Amino acid sequence: MTKDIIRLIRPKQWIKNLFVFVPVFFGGALFDYQALFNVAIAFVTFSFAASSIYCFNDLRDVADDRLHPEKCKRPIASGAVSTGQAYAIMATMIVGSLLLTLLLPPPRMVGVITIVSCYFVLNLLYSIKLKQYAIIDVCIVAMGFVLRILAGGMASGIVLSHWIVLMTFLLTLFLSFAKRRDDVVRMQKTGVAPRKNTHRYNLTFINEAINLTGAITIVCYIMYTVSPEVVNRFDTQYLYLTSFFVILGVLRYIQLSVVDNKSGDPTEVALNDRFTQLTILAWTISFFLIIYLS
């Protein structure tokens, strides 16, 4: 039973909530332990809120999941967790998320609660109706990540650069389109649409959307690294060198999507693709060395 509950709340997906640490890393506050503690609270808060959404989504989609070749193995769809138990777990996650914010200083606590509440409501609407609309669905997913970095900025007291907000939205939009491509490929193979809006996508549109958002993401990152605001803040002109790894990472993900048809879950790619892992590691180390040790 415990194993099924863990599968239901999907702790593997919590890796997405590491985006709350983006403001601390890009803001040069990685050694500010109070800021790190506050952002860690925001991370767990967002993780619990996300898990409650996973429960709600599985409850809403249980009928469709039972017809899906993979999703039929999910705890609720398979009958391993009852609907009553799922609602109880969902409520526990929500309450836990709210209680954790009490550990934050009052002004930041209110800000984080507001942002997490917006995330929760947005995703409820997504699960109930909005995910049925093509393009809107991927934009909402991307907005969820923007809310994550806003929560990290609020918790740490770091004002976010507009470049960071734009890059977060564009990068996650790119990844979301790549994920939808996997659905289109599956629909072409089986004749069954994994999502209700999959028929509003096709490979031509998805491929162009992936290329467009990937290219704009790269340009936006390069513009960030050479912007006077960033150069003056970190007192270095060498951040543009990290663009190499961003370009490499985007190209690798396009390769996984278009050539290998393995872009179904960005989390799985990050956890299992060694090339992607090494690229992320190389980017992190190079960025860290330039802004913290130069």
Secondary structure as UniProt FT lines:
FT   HELIX           2..9
FT   HELIX           11..21
FT   HELIX           22..26
FT   TURN            27..28
FT   TURN            30..31
FT   HELIX           33..60
FT   HELIX           62..65
FT   TURN            66..67
FT   TURN            69..70
FT   HELIX           71..73
FT   HELIX           75..78
FT   HELIX           83..100
FT   HELIX           101..103
FT   HELIX           106..128
FT   HELIX           130..132
FT   TURN            134..135
FT   HELIX           136..156
FT   HELIX           162..190
FT   TURN            196..197
FT   HELIX           198..200
FT   HELIX           203..226
FT   HELIX           228..234
FT   HELIX           239..242
FT   HELIX           243..258
FT   HELIX           266..272
FT   HELIX           274..292
//
